[in-house]
Amino acid sequence: MTEPTFATLVSRWYEENARDLPWRERGVSPWAILVSEVMLQQTPVVRVLPAWQAWLARWPDPAALAADTPAEAIRMWGRLGYPRRAVRLRDCAVAIVERHGGQVPDRLDQLLALPGIGTYTARAVAAFAYGQRHPVVDTNVRRVVCRAIAGEPDAGPTTRPADLVAAEELLPIAPADAALASAAFMELGAVICTARAPRCATCPVESVCAWRASGRTAPAGPTRRPQKYAGTDRQVRGLLLGVLREATSPVPRQRLDQVWADDVQRSRALAGLVTDGLVEPVGEASYRLVGDGPPLPVTLGG
């Protein structure tokens, strides 16, 4: 009798043990899956769940979001983190409406051409929304493949072309089976083959894992230093955005100056928000979320 493949072992485990997440339910729209994938980048599931539900309740399809303002997308994003994702998601919705009649495209090249949609997200939507055969490689998948196949404790900090090739070689030929395996690899890395405390005793591929066979153990500490937040420009940007999200009219610079005592850091953070297209100046001494209100007057040159 033929031994089950690596993908088969992980897929069987996934079908019995996968977390019950709403974007995995049968019949969920490609738009809902796209939104979940954007929100889940660098953000824990527990924080994404309520934000995803609220977002789709308000904007159940790309056309609904495209018809609203960037400012409302930023407000709805709340404190999910990395708020540029909200603006990019709205830009993506506008492009879907303009280029694809409001339907999330199913071709990988068209997904990759959407604003703010990169290698991972495009393949995730193609696989999980449309059941296609594409390697879907995030940090968790890279770690699983690196340990189980290459016998190394962890992968590097970024996804390389070789990572896509290595993951694709493990996928079943049938597209639907491949899409299931992609989800399974990701889940295994998220809950079993974790960075610092892998649960090898309950892993479905322990018996064929090259890393376990080598007798190696998990790294003593985190493979990457946790990012500092307190006192950083990210914290100051968040505080400034918090004031602007709550405002119903342009906020005077004087009010924003009260948010953080360090003038240089505060000014740098505010300038960064403007550069990133999240905030715009109104007149000489006020600011608002981008697109929040009537268009700003155009100043003609010459």
C-alpha positions as CSV (number, residue, x, y, z in Angstrom):
1,M,0.0,0.0,0.0
2,T,1.3,3.4,-1.0
3,E,2.4,5.6,1.9
4,P,0.4,8.8,2.3
5,T,2.2,11.9,1.0
6,F,3.2,14.8,3.2
7,A,0.3,16.9,1.9
8,T,-2.2,14.1,2.6
9,L,-1.0,13.7,6.2
10,V,-1.3,17.4,6.9
11,S,-4.7,17.7,5.0
12,R,-6.2,14.9,7.0
13,W,-5.1,16.5,10.2
14,Y,-6.5,19.8,9.1
15,E,-9.9,18.4,8.2
16,E,-10.3,17.1,11.8
17,N,-8.5,19.9,13.7
18,A,-8.8,23.2,11.8
19,R,-9.9,26.2,13.8
20,D,-13.5,27.2,13.1
21,L,-13.0,30.6,11.4
22,P,-15.8,32.4,9.5
23,W,-13.8,33.1,6.3
24,R,-13.3,29.3,6.0
25,E,-17.0,28.5,5.8
26,R,-18.5,27.1,2.7
27,G,-20.1,29.8,0.5
28,V,-18.0,32.7,1.8
29,S,-17.5,35.2,-1.0
30,P,-14.1,35.9,-2.7
31,W,-14.4,39.5,-1.4
32,A,-14.8,38.3,2.2
33,I,-11.7,36.0,1.8
34,L,-9.7,38.9,0.2
35,V,-10.6,41.2,3.2
36,S,-9.6,38.5,5.7
37,E,-6.3,37.9,4.0
38,V,-5.5,41.6,4.1
39,M,-6.5,42.0,7.7
40,L,-4.6,38.9,8.9
41,Q,-1.3,40.3,7.7
42,Q,0.8,40.8,10.8
43,T,-2.3,40.8,13.0
44,P,-3.6,38.0,15.3
45,V,-6.8,36.2,14.4
46,V,-8.5,37.2,17.7
47,R,-8.2,40.9,16.7
48,V,-9.2,40.4,13.1
49,L,-12.5,38.5,13.8
50,P,-14.6,41.4,15.0
51,A,-13.0,43.8,12.6
52,W,-13.7,41.5,9.6
53,Q,-17.3,41.0,10.7
54,A,-17.9,44.7,11.1
55,W,-16.2,45.6,7.8
56,L,-18.3,43.1,5.8
57,A,-21.5,44.1,7.5
58,R,-20.9,47.6,6.3
59,W,-19.3,46.8,2.9
60,P,-20.4,43.4,1.8
61,D,-18.9,43.7,-1.6
62,P,-16.3,45.8,-3.4
63,A,-18.8,48.2,-4.9
64,A,-20.1,49.2,-1.4
65,L,-16.6,50.1,-0.3
66,A,-15.6,51.8,-3.5
67,A,-18.6,54.1,-3.1
68,D,-17.4,55.3,0.3
69,T,-14.5,57.5,1.2
70,P,-10.9,56.6,2.2
71,A,-11.6,58.4,5.5
72,E,-14.4,56.0,6.4
73,A,-12.2,53.0,5.5
74,I,-9.5,54.3,7.9
75,R,-12.2,54.9,10.6
76,M,-13.6,51.4,10.2
77,W,-10.1,50.0,10.4
78,G,-9.9,51.3,14.0
79,R,-6.9,50.1,15.9
80,L,-6.2,47.0,13.8
81,G,-2.8,48.3,13.0
82,Y,-0.9,49.3,9.8
83,P,-3.8,51.5,8.6
84,R,-2.4,51.9,5.1
85,R,-4.0,48.5,4.5
86,A,-7.4,50.2,4.9
87,V,-6.7,52.7,2.1
88,R,-5.1,50.0,-0.1
89,L,-8.2,47.8,0.4
90,R,-10.4,50.6,-0.7
91,D,-8.2,51.3,-3.7
92,C,-8.4,47.6,-4.5
93,A,-12.2,47.7,-4.3
94,V,-12.3,50.7,-6.7
95,A,-10.0,48.8,-9.2
96,I,-12.3,45.7,-8.9
97,V,-15.3,47.8,-9.7
98,E,-13.6,49.6,-12.6
99,R,-11.8,46.7,-14.2
100,H,-13.9,43.6,-13.3
101,G,-17.4,44.8,-12.9
102,G,-17.3,44.5,-9.1
103,Q,-16.3,40.9,-9.0
104,V,-13.0,39.8,-7.5
105,P,-11.1,38.3,-10.4
106,D,-10.1,34.6,-10.4
107,R,-7.0,34.9,-12.5
108,L,-3.7,35.2,-10.7
109,D,-2.3,37.8,-13.0
110,Q,-5.4,40.0,-12.5
111,L,-5.2,39.6,-8.8
112,L,-1.5,40.5,-8.7
113,A,-2.4,43.7,-10.8
114,L,-4.8,45.0,-8.1
115,P,-3.5,47.8,-5.8
116,G,-2.0,46.6,-2.6
117,I,-2.3,42.9,-3.5
118,G,1.1,41.1,-3.4
119,T,2.4,37.6,-4.1
120,Y,0.9,36.0,-1.0
121,T,-2.5,37.6,-1.0
122,A,-3.1,37.0,-4.7
123,R,-2.3,33.3,-4.4
124,A,-4.3,33.0,-1.2
125,V,-7.4,34.4,-2.9
126,A,-6.9,32.2,-6.0
127,A,-6.5,29.1,-3.8
128,F,-9.0,29.7,-1.0
129,A,-11.7,31.6,-2.9
130,Y,-11.5,29.8,-6.3
131,G,-9.9,26.4,-5.4
132,Q,-6.9,26.8,-7.7
133,R,-3.5,25.1,-7.4
134,H,-1.0,27.8,-6.2
135,P,1.6,27.7,-3.5
136,V,0.4,30.0,-0.7
137,V,3.5,30.8,1.3
138,D,3.5,32.9,4.5
139,T,5.8,32.8,7.5
140,N,4.0,29.7,8.9
141,V,4.3,27.7,5.7
142,R,7.9,28.6,5.2
143,R,8.7,27.4,8.7
144,V,6.8,24.1,8.2
145,V,8.5,23.4,4.9
146,C,11.9,24.5,6.2
147,R,11.7,22.2,9.2
148,A,9.9,19.2,7.9
149,I,11.5,19.0,4.4
150,A,14.9,20.8,4.7
151,G,15.6,19.9,8.3
152,E,16.4,23.5,9.4
153,P,14.9,25.2,12.5
154,D,13.4,28.2,10.7
155,A,13.2,30.0,7.4
156,G,14.6,33.5,6.6
157,P,12.8,36.7,7.2
158,T,11.2,37.1,3.7
159,T,9.7,34.8,1.1
160,R,12.0,33.9,-1.8
161,P,11.1,32.4,-5.2
162,A,12.7,29.1,-3.9
163,D,10.1,29.0,-1.1
164,L,7.3,29.1,-3.6
165,V,8.9,26.3,-5.6
166,A,9.5,24.2,-2.5
167,A,5.8,24.6,-1.4
168,E,4.5,23.9,-4.8
169,E,6.4,20.6,-5.0
170,L,4.4,19.4,-2.0
171,L,1.0,20.2,-3.4
172,P,-1.3,17.5,-4.9
173,I,-2.0,17.7,-8.6
174,A,-5.8,18.2,-8.3
175,P,-6.5,21.9,-7.7
176,A,-9.1,21.4,-5.0
177,D,-6.7,19.1,-3.1
178,A,-3.9,21.5,-3.5
179,A,-6.0,24.4,-2.1
180,L,-6.9,22.3,0.9
181,A,-3.2,21.4,1.4
182,S,-2.2,25.1,1.2
183,A,-4.7,25.9,4.0
184,A,-3.5,22.9,6.0
185,F,0.2,23.8,5.8
186,M,-0.6,27.3,7.0
187,E,-2.7,26.0,9.9
188,L,0.0,23.6,10.9
189,G,2.5,26.3,11.2
190,A,0.1,28.6,13.1
191,V,-1.0,26.2,15.8
192,I,1.5,23.2,15.9
193,C,4.8,24.0,14.2
194,T,5.2,27.4,15.9
195,A,8.4,29.4,16.1
196,R,9.2,29.1,19.8
197,A,7.2,26.2,21.2
198,P,6.4,23.6,18.5
199,R,4.1,20.8,19.7
200,C,5.9,18.0,17.9
201,A,4.2,15.3,19.9
202,T,0.9,16.2,18.3
203,C,2.2,16.9,14.8
204,P,0.8,14.8,12.0
205,V,4.1,14.7,10.2
206,E,6.4,14.1,13.1
207,S,7.4,10.7,11.8
208,V,8.6,12.1,8.4
209,C,9.9,15.5,9.7
210,A,13.6,16.0,8.7
211,W,14.1,18.4,11.6
212,R,12.9,15.9,14.2
213,A,14.9,13.1,12.6
214,S,18.1,15.3,12.9
215,G,17.5,15.5,16.7
216,R,17.5,19.2,16.7
217,T,15.4,21.3,19.1
218,A,13.5,24.6,18.7
219,P,15.5,27.8,18.8
220,A,16.2,29.0,22.4
221,G,14.5,32.4,21.7
222,P,12.4,34.1,19.1
223,T,13.9,34.0,15.6
224,R,13.2,37.7,15.2
225,R,13.3,40.4,17.8
226,P,9.8,41.5,18.7
227,Q,9.1,45.0,17.4
228,K,9.1,47.8,20.0
229,Y,6.0,50.0,20.1
230,A,6.1,52.2,23.2
231,G,7.7,55.5,22.4
232,T,8.1,54.8,18.6
233,D,6.8,56.8,15.7
234,R,4.2,54.1,15.2
235,Q,2.8,54.9,18.6
236,V,2.7,58.6,17.9
237,R,1.0,58.0,14.5
238,G,-1.6,55.9,16.2
239,L,-2.4,58.6,18.7
240,L,-2.7,61.2,16.0
241,L,-4.9,59.0,13.9
242,G,-7.1,58.3,17.0
243,V,-7.8,62.0,17.3
244,L,-8.5,62.4,13.6
245,R,-10.8,59.3,13.5
246,E,-13.0,60.7,16.2
247,A,-13.2,64.2,14.6
248,T,-16.2,65.3,12.5
249,S,-14.4,68.3,11.1
250,P,-10.8,69.3,10.4
251,V,-8.6,69.2,13.6
252,P,-6.5,72.3,14.3
253,R,-2.7,71.6,14.6
254,Q,-2.9,73.0,18.1
255,R,-5.1,70.1,19.2
256,L,-2.8,67.6,17.6
257,D,0.2,69.2,19.3
258,Q,-1.3,68.0,22.6
259,V,-1.1,64.4,21.6
260,W,2.7,64.0,22.1
261,A,5.2,66.2,23.9
262,D,8.2,65.7,21.6
263,D,7.8,68.3,18.8
264,V,10.3,66.8,16.4
265,Q,8.9,63.2,16.7
266,R,5.3,64.4,16.6
267,S,5.9,66.5,13.5
268,R,7.7,63.6,11.8
269,A,4.9,61.2,12.6
270,L,2.3,63.7,11.2
271,A,4.3,64.2,8.1
272,G,4.6,60.5,7.6
273,L,0.8,60.1,7.8
274,V,0.4,62.8,5.1
275,T,3.1,61.1,2.9
276,D,1.4,57.7,3.3
277,G,-1.9,59.1,2.1
278,L,-3.8,58.7,5.4
279,V,-4.1,62.3,6.4
280,E,-4.3,65.6,4.5
281,P,-3.8,69.2,5.5
282,V,-6.7,71.6,5.4
283,G,-5.7,75.2,5.0
284,E,-2.6,76.2,6.8
285,A,-3.2,74.8,10.3
286,S,-5.7,71.9,10.3
287,Y,-5.7,68.3,9.3
288,R,-8.3,65.6,8.5
289,L,-8.4,62.0,7.3
290,V,-7.8,61.8,3.6
291,G,-11.0,62.4,1.6
292,D,-13.0,63.2,4.7
293,G,-15.3,66.0,3.5
294,P,-15.6,68.0,0.3
295,P,-12.7,68.0,-2.1
296,L,-9.9,70.5,-1.2
297,P,-9.6,73.5,-3.5
298,V,-7.0,73.1,-6.3
299,T,-4.2,75.6,-6.4
300,L,-3.3,76.4,-10.0
301,G,0.4,77.0,-10.7
302,G,1.9,79.7,-12.9
